[in-house]
Amino acid sequence: MNIRPPSFAPLLATALRSVATIGATTAALLRSAGCALIRLGPHLVPSTERHPPLFASVSRRWVRVVPYAVVVVFVGYLLPFGIVHLHTAYGVGTPVAAAVVIAQCVPLLGALGRPLAAWWLVLPASAAGAVLTAGTSTSAGPWPWPVTTLLGYLLLMLTLALRENWRTLLAVWLVTTLTTAAAGAAATRTAVAPLPIALCGAVLLLGRSLRGHGEARRLLAEQQQISEAEREQRTLLEERARIARELHDAVAHHLSAIAVHADSAPHRISGLPPEAAEEFGTIAAAARGSLTEMRRLLADRPDPVPLPDGGFRVAALPPVNRPEEDST
């Protein structure tokens, strides 16, 4: 019985097609990322204006100081630990390790005010650290992101997410991804772990969500303050309207009494001189004119007009034509 040896040609062809498909997919993804990065390039230009302090609206000063204290403590921890880690784990000389770690950590002190400018300083320093540690073995530690470098970079990602817009965050993440992929392609090590890229993306998303939550709470507090001010103003207007009505009732009663007495004076008083009777008529006419004008002012008083957003506005008062102005 003849037994044919197994043919590995179909398996090899399938493997080659899979590798070709993966390569084509990777190349397409890199081209898409490059095109997106070109469009997002203007958003990577640092602004000349400094961002306002975090928690600037908080009244307690110690709360506003907390973010800066955290950054200072974090940098103070990373400086010595990073130098020792690069020297012992990766075999980098102490002066060179100190220069690289200082270049990576010192810009973090200004990251809360100008995070994008700090990122432009930290990224070349991180790339320099990756070049210095490229020839080490896989047992030395993760590469191209040593632990201390990754911790400082994640803090920088958090400050970026709390300060910059989403286009800038996307551009920063794309640059980080492409830089890491390029380092992995040119490295002599076996593989580059995708964990740093995933962690950077997760921190950017977390920081952006925290920023959105804070902005929503701030807008809600501002809307509540506006609503409270509108309620107070409406209460004030209603109180003024009530006082105006009561004042009209009281003054109208007395003016009506004056007009009645002045009109009836020539009939109640015998032997009244014509000059006095004419004077009583003038008094009665003035009282009736004042009463008419007061009623017109009260009728033309603007009421609060409700708005669709729950507020209100007050219409302007119409011009009042006084009797003496009409006569002239």
C-alpha contacts under 8 A as a table, 3 or more apart, distances in Angstrom:
res1	aa1	res2	aa2	distance
7	S	10	P	7.22
8	F	11	L	5.30
8	F	12	L	6.06
9	A	12	L	5.11
9	A	13	A	6.10
10	P	13	A	5.06
10	P	14	T	6.12
11	L	14	T	5.12
11	L	15	A	6.16
12	L	15	A	5.06
12	L	16	L	6.12
13	A	16	L	5.09
13	A	17	R	6.14
14	T	17	R	5.10
14	T	18	S	6.17
15	A	18	S	5.07
15	A	19	V	6.18
16	L	19	V	5.06
16	L	20	A	6.07
17	R	20	A	4.99
17	R	21	T	6.05
18	S	21	T	5.05
18	S	22	I	6.12
19	V	22	I	5.11
19	V	23	G	6.05
20	A	23	G	5.03
20	A	24	A	6.07
21	T	24	A	5.11
21	T	25	T	6.06
22	I	25	T	5.09
22	I	26	T	6.03
23	G	26	T	5.08
23	G	27	A	6.07
24	A	27	A	5.07
24	A	28	A	6.11
25	T	28	A	5.08
25	T	29	L	6.16
26	T	29	L	5.08
26	T	30	L	6.14
27	A	30	L	5.07
27	A	31	R	6.11
28	A	31	R	5.06
28	A	32	S	6.13
29	L	32	S	5.08
29	L	33	A	6.08
30	L	33	A	5.02
30	L	34	G	6.04
30	L	178	L	7.73
31	R	34	G	5.03
31	R	35	C	6.19
32	S	35	C	5.15
32	S	36	A	6.13
33	A	36	A	5.10
33	A	37	L	6.01
33	A	174	L	6.69
34	G	37	L	5.00
34	G	38	I	6.22
35	C	38	I	5.12
35	C	39	R	6.44
36	A	39	R	5.18
36	A	40	L	6.15
36	A	171	A	7.96
37	L	40	L	4.93
37	L	41	G	5.79
37	L	171	A	5.85
37	L	174	L	6.72
37	L	175	V	7.52
38	I	41	G	5.08
39	R	42	P	7.46
40	L	43	H	5.59
40	L	44	L	7.24
40	L	167	R	6.64
40	L	168	T	7.22
40	L	171	A	5.83
41	G	44	L	5.46
41	G	45	V	7.50
41	G	171	A	7.10
42	P	45	V	5.68
43	H	46	P	7.87
43	H	167	R	6.61
43	H	168	T	5.14
43	H	171	A	7.43
44	L	116	L	7.30
44	L	168	T	5.97
44	L	171	A	6.94
44	L	172	V	7.44
45	V	116	L	7.82
46	P	114	R	7.85
46	P	116	L	5.58
46	P	117	A	5.53
47	S	50	R	7.52
50	R	113	G	5.63
50	R	114	R	5.97
51	H	112	L	7.81
51	H	113	G	5.19
51	H	114	R	6.52
51	H	163	R	7.38
52	P	56	A	7.06
52	P	113	G	7.10
53	P	56	A	5.39
53	P	64	R	7.54
53	P	112	L	7.56
53	P	113	G	6.96
54	L	64	R	6.39
54	L	67	P	7.43
54	L	112	L	7.74
55	F	58	V	5.36
55	F	63	V	7.17
55	F	64	R	5.35
56	A	59	S	7.97
56	A	64	R	6.53
58	V	61	R	7.40
58	V	63	V	7.15
58	V	64	R	6.96
60	R	63	V	5.64
60	R	64	R	7.01
61	R	64	R	5.22
61	R	65	V	6.42
62	W	65	V	5.01
62	W	66	V	6.26
63	V	66	V	5.31
63	V	67	P	7.95
64	R	67	P	6.87
65	V	68	Y	5.58
65	V	69	A	6.22
66	V	69	A	5.07
66	V	70	V	6.12
67	P	70	V	5.13
67	P	71	V	6.34
68	Y	71	V	5.14
68	Y	72	V	6.23
68	Y	109	L	7.88
68	Y	112	L	7.54
69	A	72	V	5.14
69	A	73	V	6.15
70	V	73	V	5.21
70	V	74	F	6.02
71	V	74	F	5.02
71	V	75	V	6.07
71	V	108	L	7.23
71	V	109	L	6.43
72	V	75	V	5.22
72	V	76	G	6.04
72	V	109	L	6.57
73	V	76	G	5.00
73	V	77	Y	6.22
74	F	77	Y	5.15
74	F	78	L	6.23
75	V	78	L	5.05
75	V	79	L	6.10
75	V	105	C	5.92
75	V	106	V	7.30
75	V	108	L	7.25
75	V	109	L	7.50
75	V	152	G	7.88
76	G	79	L	5.64
76	G	80	P	7.42
77	Y	80	P	6.42
77	Y	81	F	6.37
78	L	81	F	5.16
78	L	82	G	5.37
78	L	105	C	7.19
78	L	148	T	6.36
78	L	152	G	7.53
79	L	82	G	5.38
79	L	83	I	6.34
79	L	98	A	7.93
79	L	101	V	6.22
79	L	102	I	6.59
79	L	105	C	6.75
80	P	83	I	5.28
80	P	84	V	6.26
81	F	84	V	5.26
81	F	85	H	5.97
81	F	148	T	7.43
82	G	85	H	4.99
82	G	86	L	6.12
82	G	97	A	7.90
82	G	101	V	6.14
82	G	148	T	5.35
82	G	149	T	7.55
83	I	86	L	5.42
83	I	87	H	6.20
83	I	94	T	6.87
83	I	97	A	5.32
83	I	98	A	5.33
83	I	101	V	6.23
84	V	87	H	5.17
84	V	88	T	5.96
84	V	94	T	7.84
85	H	88	T	5.37
85	H	89	A	5.55
85	H	90	Y	7.35
85	H	148	T	7.73
86	L	89	A	5.61
86	L	90	Y	5.11
86	L	91	G	6.44
86	L	92	V	5.68
86	L	97	A	6.02
87	H	90	Y	5.82
87	H	91	G	4.79
87	H	92	V	4.64
87	H	93	G	5.84
87	H	94	T	5.90
87	H	97	A	6.49
88	T	91	G	5.58
88	T	92	V	7.57
89	A	140	A	5.26
89	A	141	G	7.01
90	Y	133	T	6.06
90	Y	136	T	6.23
90	Y	140	A	5.81
90	Y	141	G	7.66
91	G	133	T	8.00
91	G	136	T	7.99
92	V	96	V	6.75
92	V	97	A	5.88
92	V	132	L	7.15
92	V	133	T	7.32
93	G	96	V	5.39
93	G	97	A	5.89
94	T	97	A	5.01
94	T	98	A	5.93
95	P	98	A	5.08
95	P	99	A	6.22
96	V	99	A	5.12
96	V	100	V	6.21
97	A	100	V	5.17
97	A	101	V	6.06
98	A	101	V	5.25
98	A	102	I	5.98
99	A	102	I	5.24
99	A	103	A	6.14
100	V	103	A	5.14
100	V	104	Q	6.23
100	V	125	A	6.11
100	V	126	S	7.79
100	V	128	A	7.26
100	V	129	G	6.33
101	V	104	Q	4.97
101	V	105	C	6.00
101	V	125	A	7.94
101	V	149	T	7.86
102	I	105	C	5.18
102	I	106	V	5.64
103	A	106	V	5.95
103	A	107	P	7.08
103	A	121	L	7.49
103	A	122	V	6.75
103	A	125	A	5.79
104	Q	107	P	6.66
104	Q	108	L	7.63
104	Q	121	L	7.50
104	Q	122	V	4.96
104	Q	123	L	7.93
104	Q	125	A	5.52
104	Q	126	S	6.53
104	Q	149	T	7.26
104	Q	152	G	7.44
105	C	108	L	5.44
105	C	109	L	7.57
105	C	122	V	7.57
105	C	152	G	6.72
106	V	109	L	5.75
106	V	110	G	7.96
107	P	110	G	5.67
107	P	111	A	6.52
107	P	118	A	5.09
107	P	119	W	7.84
107	P	121	L	6.61
107	P	122	V	6.70
108	L	111	A	4.83
108	L	112	L	7.82
108	L	115	P	7.93
108	L	118	A	6.37
108	L	152	G	7.63
108	L	156	L	6.68
109	L	112	L	7.33
110	G	113	G	5.60
110	G	114	R	6.08
110	G	115	P	6.96
110	G	118	A	6.65
111	A	114	R	5.13
111	A	115	P	3.97
111	A	116	L	7.49
111	A	117	A	7.69
111	A	118	A	5.48
111	A	119	W	7.86
111	A	156	L	6.69
111	A	159	T	6.39
111	A	160	L	7.85
112	L	115	P	5.84
112	L	159	T	5.94
112	L	163	R	7.92
114	R	117	A	5.61
114	R	118	A	6.39
115	P	118	A	4.97
115	P	119	W	6.10
115	P	156	L	6.96
115	P	159	T	6.16
115	P	160	L	5.45
115	P	163	R	7.38
116	L	119	W	4.95
116	L	120	W	6.43
116	L	160	L	6.70
116	L	164	E	7.93
117	A	120	W	5.19
117	A	121	L	6.67
118	A	121	L	5.17
118	A	122	V	6.18
118	A	156	L	7.90
119	W	122	V	5.02
119	W	123	L	5.90
119	W	156	L	6.97
120	W	123	L	5.61
120	W	124	P	7.12
121	L	124	P	6.13
121	L	125	A	6.73
122	V	125	A	5.13
122	V	126	S	6.05
122	V	153	Y	7.72
123	L	126	S	5.08
123	L	127	A	6.20
124	P	127	A	4.93
124	P	128	A	6.10
125	A	128	A	5.01
125	A	129	G	6.26
126	S	129	G	5.02
126	S	130	A	6.24
126	S	145	W	7.76
126	S	149	T	6.76
127	A	130	A	4.98
127	A	131	V	6.28
128	A	131	V	5.10
128	A	132	L	6.28
129	G	132	L	5.14
129	G	133	T	6.25
129	G	144	P	7.84
130	A	133	T	5.25
130	A	134	A	5.83
130	A	143	W	7.00
130	A	144	P	4.84
130	A	145	W	6.89
130	A	183	A	7.92
131	V	134	A	5.17
132	L	135	G	7.45
133	T	136	T	5.73
133	T	143	W	7.61
133	T	144	P	7.54
134	A	143	W	7.45
134	A	144	P	7.23
134	A	187	A	6.42
134	A	188	T	7.17
134	A	189	R	7.48
135	G	187	A	8.00
135	G	188	T	6.82
135	G	189	R	7.53
136	T	140	A	6.56
136	T	189	R	7.88
137	S	140	A	5.65
137	S	141	G	7.94
137	S	189	R	7.01
138	T	141	G	6.03
138	T	142	P	7.08
138	T	143	W	7.96
138	T	189	R	6.83
138	T	190	T	7.70
141	G	146	P	6.66
141	G	147	V	7.96
142	P	145	W	6.03
142	P	146	P	5.45
142	P	147	V	7.17
142	P	192	V	7.93
142	P	193	A	7.60
143	W	146	P	5.77
143	W	192	V	6.50
143	W	193	A	7.70
144	P	180	T	7.03
144	P	183	A	7.08
144	P	184	G	7.72
144	P	192	V	7.34
145	W	149	T	5.90
145	W	150	L	5.47
145	W	196	P	7.14
146	P	149	T	5.25
146	P	150	L	6.03
147	V	150	L	5.16
147	V	151	L	6.17
148	T	151	L	5.14
148	T	152	G	6.33
149	T	152	G	5.35
149	T	153	Y	6.10
150	L	153	Y	4.97
150	L	154	L	6.03
150	L	196	P	7.09
151	L	154	L	5.20
151	L	155	L	6.40
152	G	155	L	5.16
152	G	156	L	6.33
153	Y	156	L	4.95
153	Y	157	M	6.19
154	L	157	M	4.89
154	L	158	L	6.29
154	L	199	L	7.59
154	L	200	C	6.10
154	L	203	V	6.81
155	L	158	L	5.11
155	L	159	T	6.46
156	L	159	T	5.19
156	L	160	L	6.20
157	M	160	L	5.04
157	M	161	A	6.14
157	M	200	C	6.59
157	M	203	V	6.45
157	M	204	L	5.90
158	L	161	A	5.10
158	L	162	L	6.29
158	L	203	V	5.99
158	L	204	L	6.09
158	L	206	L	7.96
158	L	207	G	5.47
159	T	162	L	5.13
159	T	163	R	6.27
159	T	207	G	7.69
160	L	163	R	5.20
160	L	164	E	5.53
160	L	169	L	7.03
160	L	204	L	7.59
161	A	164	E	5.85
161	A	165	N	7.56
161	A	166	W	7.86
161	A	169	L	6.63
161	A	203	V	7.89
161	A	204	L	5.27
161	A	205	L	7.45
161	A	206	L	7.92
161	A	207	G	4.80
161	A	208	R	5.02
161	A	211	R	7.50
162	L	207	G	5.58
162	L	208	R	6.12
162	L	210	L	7.54
162	L	211	R	5.52
164	E	168	T	6.27
164	E	169	L	6.81
165	N	168	T	5.56
165	N	169	L	6.49
166	W	169	L	4.91
166	W	170	L	6.08
166	W	208	R	7.80
167	R	170	L	5.10
167	R	171	A	6.20
168	T	171	A	5.09
168	T	172	V	6.14
169	L	172	V	5.11
169	L	173	W	6.17
169	L	204	L	6.98
170	L	173	W	5.14
170	L	174	L	6.14
171	A	174	L	5.08
171	A	175	V	6.19
172	V	175	V	5.18
172	V	176	T	6.18
173	W	176	T	5.02
173	W	177	T	6.07
173	W	197	I	7.83
173	W	200	C	7.12
173	W	201	G	6.65
174	L	177	T	5.02
174	L	178	L	6.03
175	V	178	L	5.20
175	V	179	T	5.92
176	T	179	T	5.20
176	T	180	T	6.10
176	T	197	I	7.17
177	T	180	T	5.22
177	T	181	A	6.08
177	T	197	I	6.04
178	L	181	A	5.01
178	L	182	A	5.98
179	T	182	A	5.12
179	T	183	A	6.13
180	T	183	A	5.09
180	T	184	G	6.17
180	T	197	I	7.88
181	A	184	G	5.05
181	A	185	A	6.18
181	A	192	V	7.99
182	A	185	A	5.08
182	A	186	A	6.27
183	A	186	A	5.28
183	A	187	A	5.88
184	G	187	A	5.16
184	G	189	R	7.82
184	G	191	A	6.76
184	G	192	V	5.53
187	A	190	T	7.99
189	R	192	V	7.74
193	A	196	P	7.18
194	P	197	I	5.51
194	P	198	A	6.41
195	L	198	A	5.07
195	L	199	L	6.01
196	P	199	L	5.00
196	P	200	C	6.09
197	I	200	C	5.18
197	I	201	G	6.29
198	A	201	G	5.15
198	A	202	A	6.10
199	L	202	A	5.01
199	L	203	V	6.09
200	C	203	V	5.22
200	C	204	L	6.16
201	G	204	L	5.11
201	G	205	L	6.19
202	A	205	L	5.14
202	A	206	L	6.06
203	V	206	L	4.98
203	V	207	G	5.98
204	L	207	G	5.22
204	L	208	R	6.03
205	L	208	R	5.10
205	L	209	S	6.11
206	L	209	S	5.17
206	L	210	L	6.20
207	G	210	L	5.06
207	G	211	R	6.11
208	R	211	R	5.02
208	R	212	G	6.16
209	S	212	G	5.03
209	S	213	H	6.12
210	L	213	H	5.06
210	L	214	G	6.14
211	R	214	G	5.09
211	R	215	E	6.13
212	G	215	E	5.09
212	G	216	A	6.09
213	H	216	A	5.11
213	H	217	R	6.26
214	G	217	R	5.14
214	G	218	R	6.14
215	E	218	R	4.99
215	E	219	L	6.09
216	A	219	L	5.17
216	A	220	L	6.09
217	R	220	L	5.01
217	R	221	A	6.14
218	R	221	A	5.11
218	R	222	E	6.20
219	L	222	E	5.03
219	L	223	Q	6.08
220	L	223	Q	5.05
220	L	224	Q	6.15
221	A	224	Q	5.06
221	A	225	Q	6.26
222	E	225	Q	5.06
222	E	226	I	6.20
223	Q	226	I	5.01
223	Q	227	S	6.06
224	Q	227	S	5.02
224	Q	228	E	6.05
225	Q	228	E	5.06
225	Q	229	A	6.18
226	I	229	A	5.10
226	I	230	E	6.14
227	S	230	E	5.02
227	S	231	R	6.12
227	S	311	G	7.12
228	E	231	R	5.08
228	E	232	E	6.23
229	A	232	E	5.10
229	A	233	Q	6.16
230	E	233	Q	5.03
230	E	234	R	6.03
230	E	311	G	6.45
230	E	312	F	7.44
231	R	234	R	5.04
231	R	235	T	6.09
232	E	235	T	5.09
232	E	236	L	6.18
233	Q	236	L	4.98
233	Q	237	L	6.18
234	R	237	L	5.05
234	R	238	E	6.12
234	R	304	P	7.26
235	T	238	E	5.11
235	T	239	E	6.10
236	L	239	E	5.09
236	L	240	R	6.18
237	L	240	R	5.02
237	L	241	A	6.15
237	L	304	P	7.75
238	E	241	A	4.99
238	E	242	R	6.20
239	E	242	R	5.07
239	E	243	I	6.23
240	R	243	I	5.11
240	R	244	A	6.08
241	A	244	A	5.00
241	A	245	R	6.24
242	R	245	R	5.21
242	R	246	E	6.28
243	I	246	E	5.15
243	I	247	L	5.96
244	A	247	L	5.06
244	A	248	H	6.02
244	A	298	L	7.32
245	R	248	H	5.01
245	R	249	D	6.24
245	R	298	L	7.40
246	E	249	D	5.13
246	E	250	A	6.29
247	L	250	A	5.22
247	L	251	V	5.97
248	H	251	V	5.28
248	H	252	A	5.57
248	H	294	M	7.01
248	H	295	R	7.51
248	H	298	L	7.75
249	D	252	A	5.23
249	D	253	H	6.15
250	A	253	H	5.36
250	A	254	H	6.64
251	V	254	H	5.23
251	V	255	L	6.10
252	A	255	L	5.07
252	A	256	S	5.94
252	A	291	L	5.96
252	A	294	M	7.97
253	H	256	S	5.20
253	H	257	A	6.24
254	H	257	A	4.99
254	H	258	I	6.19
255	L	258	I	4.99
255	L	259	A	6.14
255	L	287	A	5.47
255	L	288	R	7.20
255	L	290	S	7.71
255	L	291	L	6.43
256	S	259	A	5.10
256	S	260	V	6.15
256	S	287	A	7.11
256	S	288	R	7.21
256	S	291	L	7.48
257	A	260	V	5.17
257	A	261	H	6.12
258	I	261	H	5.23
258	I	262	A	5.98
258	I	283	I	7.86
258	I	284	A	6.73
258	I	287	A	6.62
259	A	262	A	5.15
259	A	263	D	6.04
259	A	283	I	7.05
259	A	284	A	4.20
259	A	285	A	7.20
259	A	287	A	5.50
259	A	288	R	6.35
260	V	263	D	5.20
260	V	264	S	6.10
260	V	284	A	7.17
261	H	264	S	5.20
261	H	265	A	5.84
261	H	284	A	7.89
262	A	265	A	5.23
262	A	266	P	7.96
262	A	280	F	4.94
262	A	281	G	6.36
262	A	283	I	6.34
262	A	284	A	5.16
263	D	266	P	7.07
263	D	280	F	6.69
263	D	281	G	6.18
263	D	284	A	5.95
264	S	267	H	5.31
264	S	268	R	6.10
265	A	268	R	5.09
265	A	269	I	5.86
265	A	277	A	7.53
265	A	280	F	7.02
266	P	269	I	5.49
266	P	270	S	7.16
266	P	272	L	6.45
266	P	277	A	5.72
266	P	280	F	7.82
267	H	270	S	7.09
269	I	272	L	6.13
272	L	276	A	6.48
272	L	277	A	6.50
273	P	276	A	5.34
273	P	277	A	6.37
274	P	277	A	5.04
274	P	278	E	6.09
275	E	278	E	5.13
275	E	279	E	6.17
276	A	279	E	4.93
276	A	280	F	6.21
277	A	280	F	5.10
277	A	281	G	6.32
278	E	281	G	5.03
278	E	282	T	6.32
279	E	282	T	5.05
279	E	283	I	6.29
280	F	283	I	5.05
280	F	284	A	6.21
281	G	284	A	5.07
281	G	285	A	6.14
282	T	285	A	5.10
282	T	286	A	6.11
283	I	286	A	5.14
283	I	287	A	6.15
284	A	287	A	5.10
284	A	288	R	6.20
285	A	288	R	5.15
285	A	289	G	6.07
286	A	289	G	5.03
286	A	290	S	6.10
287	A	290	S	5.17
287	A	291	L	6.13
288	R	291	L	5.03
288	R	292	T	6.13
289	G	292	T	5.09
289	G	293	E	6.18
289	G	323	P	7.64
290	S	293	E	5.14
290	S	294	M	6.12
291	L	294	M	5.18
291	L	295	R	6.27
292	T	295	R	5.23
292	T	296	R	6.23
293	E	296	R	5.01
293	E	297	L	6.17
293	E	322	R	7.72
294	M	297	L	5.13
294	M	298	L	6.23
295	R	298	L	5.15
295	R	299	A	6.08
296	R	299	A	5.02
296	R	300	D	6.07
297	L	300	D	5.11
297	L	301	R	6.11
297	L	320	V	7.80
298	L	301	R	5.16
300	D	317	L	7.15
300	D	318	P	7.06
301	R	317	L	6.78
302	P	314	V	6.36
302	P	315	A	5.54
302	P	316	A	6.88
302	P	317	L	6.43
303	D	314	V	6.33
303	D	315	A	7.13
304	P	312	F	6.02
304	P	313	R	5.60
304	P	314	V	4.79
304	P	315	A	7.20
305	V	312	F	5.21
305	V	313	R	5.24
305	V	314	V	5.97
305	V	315	A	7.28
306	P	310	G	6.78
306	P	311	G	6.00
306	P	312	F	4.24
306	P	313	R	6.66
307	L	310	G	5.60
307	L	311	G	5.20
307	L	312	F	4.96
307	L	313	R	7.22
308	P	311	G	7.22
321	N	325	E	6.42
321	N	326	D	6.55
322	R	325	E	5.19
322	R	326	D	6.28
323	P	326	D	5.04
323	P	327	S	6.19
324	E	327	S	5.17
324	E	328	T	6.41
325	E	328	T	5.22
